[in-house]
């Protein structure tokens, strides 16, 4: 494969890191990506699904169409480590490595556009709003799959804690479903000296938090990884008033569609019963967000073989454990075959924390293997589909 402009890709990644943009606000990022693709003589379409960018690389002969996807958005987190490329936007940073994913996909574009001696078409999907705002279904609703005739799709995500440049993928469910819980408890409220005259939303909320933990511990199949977490509990404003309202929020995640249904049923059941037992009213909003990310087995096996060709057999786990993070790449995989792979970001340190952490930073040393993997998986998938 053609050599990459590794220094240029590092500079691109650091520039994106210094200028992060939140979901559906990736205007600068999209413009830079589009300019990079234009410079490679790649057809570009912008504004798909909001701020999405799509590049089309046509081979020298007709054939199938496969896609490669990178996400572009940042997170509402304040970066805490002083770096030359530290975020210049207060309260916003690339804390998940989407800056690096963009750089890797631009690198794949460099490789694929330099030698178009292949049958078929590679579509480069630069997606907005992965971080909870569902940019993938926005692009799908805007016709990205049908408009460009995409038959298979592949993506990659860095994972701190895996050795830098190592790969991991699994057939089947690789990432969890992700749902939101929003619970409001209400009662008349009253003086703290007379709790018997009102339902106590704080006591009820505390009981509810504890009861919800029994879902995973006692009600689900213990062989299925799952978690139900209450992450916010807001109530009251002074020390001598039992408040009339408590607001709880949280998340539910699991690696199995049946267990996802069961969690929703049990959350509803427990909220109703705990509220009744404590004499308060409950209003539950259970919002299904992202489904499980389920790799097509054949595509996952192809990804593992290609990764081994890029970095060597000993640096690829072809059947890794699934994790309880979620990804809206799942929506693409509900429509067409494909696979989502992990690439190691190296050890977690004080200077580079885990993802979604104010100390996180993408490891520039993995841009090259990531770019070569993406280019190679596209070529291999096209060849296999032709065969």
Long-range contacts (C-beta under 8 A, 24 or more apart in sequence): 1-111, 1-115, 1-372, 1-375, 1-376, 2-110, 2-111, 2-114, 2-115, 4-107, 4-110, 4-111, 4-368, 4-371, 4-372, 5-107, 5-110, 6-107, 6-367, 6-368, 9-103, 9-104, 9-106, 9-107, 9-367, 9-368, 9-371, 10-103, 10-364, 10-367, 12-36, 12-102, 12-103, 12-106, 13-99, 13-100, 13-102, 13-103, 13-362, 13-364, 13-367, 14-84, 14-85, 14-99, 14-364, 15-85, 16-94, 16-99, 16-102, 16-103, 17-85, 17-86, 17-87, 17-93, 17-94, 17-99, 17-361, 17-362, 18-85, 18-86, 18-87, 18-88, 19-87, 19-88, 19-89, 20-74, 20-75, 20-87, 20-89, 20-92, 20-93, 20-94, 20-99, 21-72, 21-73, 21-74, 21-89, 21-92, 22-73, 22-74, 22-75, 22-76, 22-92, 22-131, 23-73, 23-128, 23-129, 23-130, 23-131, 23-132, 23-133, 23-135, 24-50, 24-51, 24-73, 24-128, 24-129, 24-133, 24-135, 24-138, 25-51, 25-73, 26-51, 26-72, 26-73, 26-128, 26-129, 27-51, 29-72, 29-102, 30-72, 30-126, 30-128, 33-72, 33-102, 33-106, 33-126, 36-106, 36-109, 37-106, 37-109, 37-124, 40-109, 40-110, 40-113, 41-113, 42-109, 42-113, 42-124, 48-139, 48-142, 48-143, 48-144, 49-127, 49-128, 49-129, 49-135, 49-136, 49-138, 49-139, 49-140, 49-141, 49-142, 49-144, 50-128, 50-129, 50-135, 50-138, 51-128, 51-129, 52-125, 52-126, 52-127, 52-128, 52-135, 52-138, 52-139, 52-142, 52-144, 53-124, 53-126, 54-123, 54-124, 54-125, 54-126, 54-144, 54-148, 55-109, 55-123, 55-124, 55-126, 56-121, 56-122, 56-123, 56-124, 56-148, 57-109, 57-112, 57-113, 57-116, 57-121, 57-122, 57-123, 57-124, 58-116, 58-121, 59-116, 59-117, 59-118, 59-119, 59-120, 59-121, 59-122, 59-382, 60-116, 60-117, 60-118, 60-119, 61-118, 61-119, 61-120, 62-119, 62-120, 63-118, 63-119, 63-120, 63-121, 63-382, 63-385, 63-386, 64-119, 64-120, 64-121, 64-151, 64-152, 64-381, 64-382, 64-385, 64-386, 65-120, 65-121, 65-122, 65-123, 65-148, 65-149, 65-150, 65-151, 66-120, 66-121, 66-122, 66-123, 66-150, 66-151, 66-152, 66-153, 66-154, 66-378, 66-381, 66-382, 66-385, 67-122, 67-123, 67-124, 67-125, 67-148, 67-150, 67-152, 67-153, 67-154, 67-332, 67-338, 68-105, 68-108, 68-122, 68-123, 68-124, 68-125, 68-153, 68-154, 68-155, 68-374, 68-377, 68-378, 69-105, 69-125, 69-126, 69-127, 69-153, 69-154, 69-155, 69-329, 69-332, 70-98, 70-101, 70-102, 70-104, 70-105, 70-124, 70-125, 70-126, 70-127, 70-155, 70-156, 71-98, 71-101, 71-102, 71-127, 71-128, 71-130, 71-131, 71-135, 72-98, 72-102, 72-126, 72-127, 72-128, 72-130, 73-98, 73-128, 73-129, 73-130, 73-131, 73-133, 73-135, 74-98, 74-99, 74-131, 75-131, 75-356, 77-356, 77-357, 77-358, 78-358, 79-358, 80-358, 80-359, 81-351, 81-358, 81-359, 81-361, 83-361, 93-358, 93-360, 94-362, 95-355, 95-356, 95-357, 95-358, 95-360, 96-131, 96-355, 96-356, 96-360, 97-157, 97-158, 97-345, 97-355, 97-360, 97-362, 98-130, 99-362, 100-158, 100-362, 100-363, 100-364, 100-366, 100-367, 100-370, 101-156, 101-157, 101-158, 101-370, 102-126, 103-367, 103-371, 104-156, 104-366, 104-367, 104-370, 104-371, 104-374, 105-371, 105-374, 106-371, 107-367, 107-368, 107-370, 107-371, 107-372, 107-374, 107-375, 108-371, 108-372, 108-374, 108-375, 108-378, 110-371, 111-371, 111-372, 111-375, 112-375, 112-378, 112-379, 118-379, 118-382, 118-383, 119-382, 119-383, 119-386, 120-382, 120-385, 120-386, 121-148, 121-149, 122-378, 122-382, 123-148, 123-150, 125-153, 130-327, 130-328, 130-329, 132-289, 134-289, 134-290, 134-328, 134-331, 135-328, 136-328, 136-329, 136-330, 136-331, 136-332, 137-328, 137-331, 140-331, 140-332, 140-335, 145-332, 145-335, 145-336, 150-336, 151-336, 151-337, 151-385, 152-296, 152-299, 152-336, 152-337, 152-338, 152-381, 152-385, 153-329, 153-332, 153-333, 153-336, 153-337, 153-338, 154-299, 154-303, 154-338, 154-339, 154-340, 154-341, 154-374, 154-377, 154-378, 154-381, 155-329, 155-332, 155-338, 155-339, 155-340, 155-341, 156-340, 156-341, 156-342, 156-343, 156-370, 156-373, 156-374, 157-327, 157-340, 157-341, 157-342, 157-343, 158-342, 158-343, 158-344, 158-345, 158-355, 158-362, 158-363, 158-366, 158-370, 159-342, 159-343, 159-344, 159-345, 159-355, 160-345, 160-346, 160-347, 160-348, 160-352, 160-353, 160-354, 160-355, 160-360, 161-344, 161-345, 161-347, 161-348, 161-354, 162-342, 162-343, 162-344, 162-345, 162-346, 163-315, 163-344, 163-346, 163-347, 164-344, 164-345, 164-346, 164-363, 164-365, 164-366, 165-311, 165-315, 165-343, 165-344, 165-365, 165-366, 165-369, 166-311, 166-315, 166-316, 166-317, 166-343, 166-344, 167-303, 167-304, 167-307, 167-308, 167-310, 167-311, 167-315, 167-316, 167-317, 167-341, 167-342, 167-343, 167-344, 167-373, 168-316, 168-317, 168-320, 168-341, 168-342, 168-344, 169-295, 169-300, 169-303, 169-304, 169-307, 169-316, 169-317, 169-318, 169-320, 169-339, 169-340, 169-341, 169-342, 170-295, 170-300, 170-318, 170-319, 170-320, 170-321, 170-322, 171-295, 171-296, 171-297, 171-300, 171-301, 171-319, 172-294, 172-295, 172-297, 172-300, 172-322, 173-255, 173-256, 173-292, 173-293, 173-294, 173-295, 173-322, 174-293, 174-294, 174-295, 174-300, 174-320, 174-322, 174-323, 174-340, 174-342, 175-255, 175-292, 175-293, 175-322, 175-323, 175-324, 175-325, 175-326, 175-327, 175-329, 175-330, 175-340, 176-225, 176-226, 176-253, 176-254, 176-255, 176-292, 176-293, 176-322, 176-323, 176-324, 176-325, 176-326, 177-252, 177-253, 177-254, 177-255, 177-257, 177-260, 177-288, 177-289, 177-290, 177-291, 177-292, 177-326, 177-330, 178-251, 178-252, 178-253, 178-289, 178-290, 178-326, 179-251, 179-252, 179-253, 179-260, 179-263, 179-264, 179-286, 179-287, 179-288, 179-289, 180-249, 180-250, 180-251, 180-285, 180-286, 180-287, 180-289, 181-228, 181-230, 181-248, 181-249, 181-250, 181-251, 181-252, 181-267, 181-284, 181-285, 181-286, 182-247, 182-248, 182-249, 182-284, 182-285, 182-286, 182-287, 183-208, 183-247, 183-248, 183-249, 183-250, 183-271, 183-282, 183-283, 183-284, 183-285, 184-245, 184-246, 184-247, 184-248, 184-282, 184-283, 185-235, 185-245, 185-246, 185-247, 185-248, 185-275, 185-280, 185-281, 185-282, 186-244, 186-245, 186-280, 186-281, 186-282, 186-283, 187-242, 187-244, 187-279, 187-280, 187-281, 188-244, 189-241, 189-242, 189-243, 189-244, 189-245, 190-241, 190-242, 191-240, 191-241, 191-242, 192-239, 192-240, 192-241, 192-242, 193-240, 195-242, 198-242, 198-244, 199-278, 199-279, 199-280, 199-281, 200-242, 200-278, 200-280, 201-235, 201-242, 201-243, 201-244, 201-245, 201-246, 201-280, 202-235, 202-236, 202-242, 202-243, 202-246, 203-278, 204-246, 204-274, 204-275, 204-277, 204-278, 204-279, 204-280, 205-233, 205-235, 205-246, 205-248, 207-274, 207-277, 207-278, 208-248, 208-270, 208-271, 208-274, 208-275, 209-233, 209-248, 211-270, 211-274, 212-250, 212-267, 212-270, 214-270, 215-263, 215-266, 215-267, 215-270, 219-262, 219-266, 220-254, 220-259, 220-262, 220-263, 221-256, 221-259, 224-254, 224-255, 224-256, 224-259, 225-254, 225-255, 225-322, 225-324, 226-252, 226-253, 226-254, 226-255, 226-256, 226-259, 226-263, 226-324, 227-251, 227-252, 227-253, 227-254, 227-324, 228-252, 228-263, 228-267, 253-324, 253-326, 254-292, 254-324, 255-292, 255-322, 255-324, 256-292, 257-291, 257-292, 260-288, 260-291, 260-292, 264-288, 289-326, 290-326, 290-327, 290-328, 290-330, 290-331, 291-330, 291-331, 291-334, 292-330, 293-326, 293-327, 293-329, 293-330, 293-333, 293-340, 294-330, 294-333, 294-334, 295-333, 295-338, 295-339, 295-340, 296-333, 296-337, 296-338, 296-339, 298-337, 299-337, 299-338, 299-339, 299-381, 300-339, 302-339, 302-377, 302-380, 302-381, 302-384, 303-339, 303-341, 303-377, 305-380, 306-373, 306-376, 306-377, 306-380, 307-341, 307-373, 309-376, 310-369, 310-372, 310-373, 310-376, 311-369, 311-373, 325-355, 341-373, 343-369, 343-370, 343-373
